[in-house]
Amino acid sequence: MKRPPLRALAAFETAARLGNFSDAAKELGISKSAVSHQVKSLESFLGTGLFIRLSRGVKLTTEGAIFYASVHEAYQRIDDGTHRILRHRKSEILTVRCGVSFGLRWLAPRLPLFLAEHPKIDLRIVTPTVNSPTVPIDIEIKYGPVIQHGMHLQPLPEEDVVPMCSPALLKSGDSLQSPADLSKFRLIESVLTEISWSHWLSSYQVPISEFSRVSFDNIVLALQAAVSGVGIALEGDFLASEDLASGRLVIPPALRTMRIRKSLRSLVVPEKSAHSPKYVLFRDWLFRNLQQR
């Protein structure tokens, strides 16, 4: 069956909806005479009048009203289909939960790299704080052991857990010539640490059972305390890499070989999502960049 010209249909639908050729012309970006011409060509095609021309605007005839109902419904369906496709093509949200220290020290500085590679992904980074809102999590970079049924985990690369402190601290009156000299210093650790000072001392059979300590609820604060000369921190060299490279922190020479190598974090995702496209692309990006640390 022969169909009416699409331009004429567009002019008719817009003019009927707005009740005015002038307003239809503005919406379509054409002249008023062009709208009138298209409508006349459609009336000629259908063999009937569609509008009653008034001094101010136009009014649909009976045939015009019947035809408009069908045309408007068709346009509505086109709009609905277009909206569904465009909504599907919009940026996808990827929610990643990680510790404050990991997010601040490693992830946040590298987010521009991820977003440059994946511009259609909208990232949402959340940290497990006390008052944080409950939101659905796609991926978690979790510190410590993971014992959760139905979760798939992939350990991050191993790192060295070592004592570290400000170089100024080693120049103070208290010397650090042997592991036993740690008793002269305040020892810094994170509350949730995988390897505590007690664990480290026991592993290397250092005969210190009582010592002065200060603890923090995240690694960044513990490292900053060490930089400030508060004491000697026991942390992984991963998040401390910039401080160690710049010389803000040093590993005491007497303790340099006394390190515990361990993977401290895991990439965790529900098993049902372990092969989802957005998990795979984030996982691949994460491990590729971790290799360059």
C-alpha positions as CSV (number, residue, x, y, z in Angstrom):
1,M,0.0,0.0,0.0
2,K,1.3,3.5,-0.9
3,R,2.2,5.5,2.2
4,P,1.9,9.3,2.5
5,P,5.2,11.4,2.4
6,L,6.9,11.4,5.7
7,R,7.6,15.2,5.6
8,A,3.9,15.8,5.0
9,L,3.0,13.6,8.0
10,A,5.5,15.4,10.2
11,A,4.0,18.8,9.2
12,F,0.4,17.6,9.7
13,E,1.1,15.9,13.1
14,T,2.9,19.0,14.5
15,A,0.3,21.5,13.2
16,A,-2.5,19.4,14.5
17,R,-0.8,19.1,17.9
18,L,0.0,22.8,18.2
19,G,-3.1,24.1,16.4
20,N,-1.1,26.6,14.4
21,F,1.0,26.5,11.3
22,S,3.4,29.2,12.6
23,D,4.2,27.3,15.8
24,A,4.6,24.1,13.7
25,A,7.0,25.9,11.5
26,K,9.1,27.0,14.5
27,E,9.2,23.5,15.9
28,L,10.1,21.9,12.6
29,G,12.6,24.6,11.6
30,I,11.0,25.4,8.3
31,S,8.8,28.2,7.0
32,K,5.1,28.6,7.6
33,S,4.5,28.4,3.9
34,A,6.5,25.1,3.8
35,V,4.2,23.7,6.5
36,S,1.1,24.8,4.5
37,H,2.5,23.3,1.4
38,Q,3.2,19.9,3.1
39,V,-0.3,19.8,4.6
40,K,-1.9,20.6,1.2
41,S,0.2,17.8,-0.4
42,L,-1.1,15.4,2.3
43,E,-4.7,16.5,1.8
44,S,-4.3,15.9,-1.9
45,F,-2.8,12.5,-1.3
46,L,-5.7,11.5,1.0
47,G,-8.4,13.3,-1.1
48,T,-9.9,15.1,1.8
49,G,-9.4,18.2,3.8
50,L,-7.7,17.8,7.2
51,F,-7.9,21.4,8.6
52,I,-10.3,24.2,8.7
53,R,-8.2,27.4,8.3
54,L,-9.2,30.0,10.9
55,S,-8.0,33.6,11.3
56,R,-5.9,32.5,14.2
57,G,-4.7,29.0,13.7
58,V,-6.3,25.9,12.4
59,K,-8.9,23.3,13.5
60,L,-9.1,19.7,12.5
61,T,-11.9,18.5,10.4
62,T,-13.7,15.3,11.3
63,E,-11.5,13.3,8.9
64,G,-8.5,15.2,10.2
65,A,-9.2,14.3,13.8
66,I,-9.6,10.6,12.9
67,F,-6.4,10.6,10.9
68,Y,-4.5,12.6,13.6
69,A,-5.4,10.0,16.2
70,S,-3.6,7.3,14.2
71,V,-0.6,9.5,13.2
72,H,-0.1,10.7,16.8
73,E,-0.2,7.1,18.1
74,A,2.4,6.1,15.5
75,Y,4.6,9.0,16.5
76,Q,4.2,8.1,20.2
77,R,5.3,4.6,19.5
78,I,8.3,5.9,17.6
79,D,9.2,8.1,20.5
80,D,8.8,5.3,23.0
81,G,11.1,3.0,21.0
82,T,13.7,5.8,20.5
83,H,13.6,6.5,24.2
84,R,14.2,2.8,25.1
85,I,17.2,2.6,22.8
86,L,18.8,5.8,23.9
87,R,18.2,4.9,27.5
88,H,20.0,1.6,26.9
89,R,22.9,3.4,25.3
90,K,23.3,5.9,28.2
91,S,26.2,5.5,30.5
92,E,26.2,2.4,32.7
93,I,26.7,2.8,36.4
94,L,29.5,0.8,38.0
95,T,29.6,0.9,41.8
96,V,32.9,0.0,43.5
97,R,33.4,-0.3,47.2
98,C,36.8,0.0,48.7
99,G,38.6,1.1,51.8
100,V,39.3,4.8,52.3
101,S,43.0,4.2,52.2
102,F,43.0,2.2,48.9
103,G,40.6,4.7,47.3
104,L,42.6,7.8,48.4
105,R,46.1,6.5,47.8
106,W,45.7,4.3,44.7
107,L,42.3,4.3,43.0
108,A,41.3,8.0,42.9
109,P,44.5,9.2,41.2
110,R,44.0,6.6,38.5
111,L,40.3,7.1,37.8
112,P,41.1,9.5,34.8
113,L,42.8,6.5,33.1
114,F,39.8,4.3,33.6
115,L,37.3,6.9,32.5
116,A,39.4,7.7,29.4
117,E,39.3,4.0,28.4
118,H,35.6,3.6,29.3
119,P,33.8,6.9,28.8
120,K,30.3,5.3,28.9
121,I,30.8,4.0,32.4
122,D,29.6,6.2,35.3
123,L,31.7,5.2,38.3
124,R,30.4,5.4,41.8
125,I,33.0,4.8,44.5
126,V,31.7,4.1,48.1
127,T,33.6,3.4,51.2
128,P,32.4,1.4,54.2
129,T,31.9,4.2,56.7
130,V,29.5,4.1,59.6
131,N,27.0,6.5,58.1
132,S,27.4,5.5,54.5
133,P,24.0,4.9,52.7
134,T,23.2,1.4,51.6
135,V,23.6,1.1,47.9
136,P,23.8,-2.0,45.6
137,I,27.5,-2.8,45.1
138,D,28.8,-4.3,41.8
139,I,32.4,-4.9,42.9
140,E,34.4,-4.6,46.1
141,I,38.1,-4.3,46.7
142,K,38.2,-5.8,50.2
143,Y,41.0,-5.7,52.7
144,G,41.6,-8.9,54.7
145,P,40.1,-12.3,54.4
146,V,36.9,-12.9,52.5
147,I,34.4,-15.5,53.9
148,Q,31.2,-14.9,52.0
149,H,29.1,-17.6,50.4
150,G,28.3,-17.0,46.8
151,M,31.1,-14.6,46.2
152,H,33.9,-14.9,43.6
153,L,37.2,-13.4,44.7
154,Q,40.6,-12.8,43.0
155,P,43.5,-11.9,45.3
156,L,45.4,-8.7,44.4
157,P,49.2,-9.0,43.9
158,E,51.3,-9.7,47.0
159,E,53.1,-6.9,48.8
160,D,55.8,-6.7,51.5
161,V,54.6,-5.8,55.0
162,V,57.6,-3.9,56.5
163,P,58.4,-1.5,59.3
164,M,58.8,2.0,58.1
165,C,59.3,5.4,59.7
166,S,60.5,9.0,59.1
167,P,64.2,9.2,58.4
168,A,64.3,11.9,61.1
169,L,63.2,9.4,63.7
170,L,66.3,7.3,63.1
171,K,68.5,10.4,63.7
172,S,67.0,10.9,67.1
173,G,68.8,9.9,70.3
174,D,67.2,6.4,70.4
175,S,69.2,4.1,68.1
176,L,67.7,1.2,66.1
177,Q,70.6,-1.1,65.6
178,S,68.7,-4.4,66.1
179,P,65.1,-5.6,66.2
180,A,65.1,-5.6,70.0
181,D,65.6,-1.8,69.9
182,L,62.0,-1.5,68.7
183,S,61.1,-1.4,72.4
184,K,62.5,2.1,72.5
185,F,60.0,3.4,69.9
186,R,56.2,3.9,69.7
187,L,54.8,1.3,67.3
188,I,52.1,2.3,64.8
189,E,49.5,0.0,63.3
190,S,46.1,0.0,61.7
191,V,43.2,-1.5,63.8
192,L,42.1,-3.8,61.0
193,T,45.6,-4.8,59.9
194,E,46.2,-8.3,58.6
195,I,49.6,-8.4,60.2
196,S,49.9,-6.8,63.6
197,W,53.1,-5.8,65.4
198,S,52.6,-8.8,67.7
199,H,52.3,-11.1,64.8
200,W,55.4,-9.6,63.2
201,L,57.5,-9.8,66.4
202,S,56.4,-13.4,67.0
203,S,57.2,-14.4,63.4
204,Y,60.8,-13.1,63.7
205,Q,61.1,-14.2,67.4
206,V,61.9,-10.7,68.6
207,P,61.6,-10.8,72.4
208,I,59.3,-7.8,72.9
209,S,56.0,-8.4,74.5
210,E,55.1,-5.0,75.9
211,F,55.5,-1.9,73.8
212,S,54.1,1.6,73.4
213,R,51.7,1.9,70.5
214,V,49.3,4.1,68.7
215,S,46.6,2.7,66.4
216,F,44.4,4.2,63.6
217,D,41.3,3.0,61.8
218,N,42.8,3.3,58.4
219,I,46.2,3.0,56.7
220,V,46.5,6.5,55.4
221,L,46.4,7.9,59.0
222,A,48.9,5.3,60.2
223,L,51.3,6.2,57.3
224,Q,50.9,10.0,57.9
225,A,51.6,9.5,61.6
226,A,54.8,7.7,60.6
227,V,55.8,10.5,58.2
228,S,55.2,13.0,61.1
229,G,57.6,11.1,63.3
230,V,55.1,9.6,65.8
231,G,56.7,6.2,65.6
232,I,57.4,3.2,63.4
233,A,54.5,1.9,61.3
234,L,54.1,-1.7,60.1
235,E,52.3,-1.5,56.8
236,G,52.3,-3.0,53.2
237,D,54.7,-1.2,50.8
238,F,51.9,-0.9,48.2
239,L,50.0,2.1,49.6
240,A,53.3,3.5,51.1
241,S,55.1,3.3,47.8
242,E,55.1,7.1,47.1
243,D,56.3,7.9,50.6
244,L,59.0,5.3,50.4
245,A,60.1,6.5,46.9
246,S,60.2,10.2,48.0
247,G,62.1,9.4,51.2
248,R,59.4,10.6,53.5
249,L,59.4,7.1,54.9
250,V,62.3,4.7,55.1
251,I,62.7,1.1,56.1
252,P,65.2,1.0,59.0
253,P,68.4,-0.7,57.8
254,A,68.4,-3.1,60.7
255,L,64.9,-4.4,59.7
256,R,65.2,-4.3,56.0
257,T,65.2,-8.0,55.4
258,M,62.4,-8.7,58.0
259,R,59.4,-8.5,55.8
260,I,56.2,-10.6,55.4
261,R,55.0,-11.1,51.9
262,K,51.2,-11.5,51.5
263,S,48.2,-10.5,49.4
264,L,46.3,-8.1,51.6
265,R,43.3,-7.4,49.3
266,S,40.9,-9.2,47.0
267,L,38.6,-8.2,44.2
268,V,35.2,-9.5,45.2
269,V,32.1,-9.9,43.1
270,P,29.0,-12.1,43.3
271,E,29.5,-15.4,41.5
272,K,26.6,-14.6,39.2
273,S,28.3,-11.5,38.1
274,A,31.8,-12.9,37.7
275,H,31.5,-12.9,33.9
276,S,29.5,-9.7,33.4
277,P,31.0,-7.2,30.9
278,K,31.5,-4.4,33.3
279,Y,33.1,-6.6,36.0
280,V,35.5,-8.0,33.4
281,L,36.5,-4.6,32.0
282,F,37.1,-3.2,35.5
283,R,39.1,-6.3,36.6
284,D,41.3,-6.3,33.5
285,W,41.9,-2.6,33.9
286,L,42.7,-3.0,37.6
287,F,45.2,-5.8,37.3
288,R,46.9,-4.2,34.3
289,N,47.5,-1.0,36.3
290,L,48.5,-2.8,39.4
291,Q,51.3,-4.4,37.5
292,Q,52.6,-0.9,36.7
293,R,52.6,0.3,40.3
